[in-house]
Amino acid sequence: MTKKKHWSYVESRKHWVGHFHHKKKTNRRAARRVIATHAECPEENYEFLMARWRTVAFDLEVDYTSDAPLRLGVALEEWLEYVKRYRDIKTMKLYRRTASRLFESMGNILVNQVNLSHTDKFATMLTRKYRVSDQTKVSICKEAKAFFSFLVDREVLDKKPRFPDIQCTKKEMRAYTPEQLFLIRQRINFMVQRSKGSNVFLSAQLRVITMAMHTGMRGGEIRNLLIDNISIEKRCIYLRDNEDWRIKGRREDKPIPINDALLDFLVLDLRHRSPSEVWYLDDGTGRKTYSYACDMAKAIRAHGIAIGMNP
């Protein structure tokens, strides 16, 4: 059976163009939109182009429900294209991993045929082949459920398939007391003053713990905070997305207030910044001091252990 195609390749412009018929304008000419470039798809890949076509079709409110039943490969590509728009690079890597595991365990079946036996096979494969922990298995299954929720939202499925119940021991959240944070900050501040010359990492650690103590900001939020988003005049901090990071929740709607203690620190700190610095945690050249937020946490933890705190 020949697969129905909704696109054509424009040689002069080196891109794939999709053809779309609007739900409410059936007598009008088909709308044309670019769905992929030659660099993204050098050769005709039906599943990739179909996923791109469906993504654009949804935005244009085009009726594509009359097509053949959707297969898992196309659905996964469509989901990843959607995730790419709204999630950061790190999250995208995790979702790509989950998509490849789903396709590997289930094959290119019809999405409306996925049932508990398929999801159980998927969860079993994670343990037997990849030997992931129960906690990691729970995280991957949660991402897989997000994929099927996406299909339900797009009205491709009526309901999500069931997943097996995975039992795992949840670690209790551990937090430093205000007194412990004060001692850690005191140690870092002492080391900054005693260090010979400028120590980029110690300065960044002092900024991290000071900002966290007075605002309660997450590690990722502090790491991706721009200097321009700190307003001394209005005494507030604005959270904004950037190219490789997205804010969790809706924290960008309300600015974070700056109290008196933090204001004094920021006024002194920002006064000595060079014009080339862009980030709150800048290494002096316009780049972030830490590659990952967990590296910041490890540095703070090391100071706590040095003082004698239980890690």
Buried (B, 14 or more C-beta within 10 A) or exposed (E): EEEEEBBEBEEEEEBBBBBBBBEEEEEEEEBEBBBBEBEEBEEEBEBBBBBBBBBBBBEBEBEBEEBEEBBBBBBBBBBBBBBBEEBBEEBBEBBBEBBEBBBEBBEEBEBBEBEEEBBBEBBEBBBEEEEBEEEBBBBBBEBBBBBBBBBEEBEBBEEBBEBEEBEEEEEEEEEBEEEBBEBBBEBBBEBBEEEEEEBEBBBBBBBBBBBBBBBEBBBBBBBBBBBEBBEEEEBBBBBEEEEEBBBEEEEEEEBBEBEEEBBEBBEEBEEEEEEEBBBBBBBEEEEBBBEEBEBBBEBBBEBBEEEEBEE
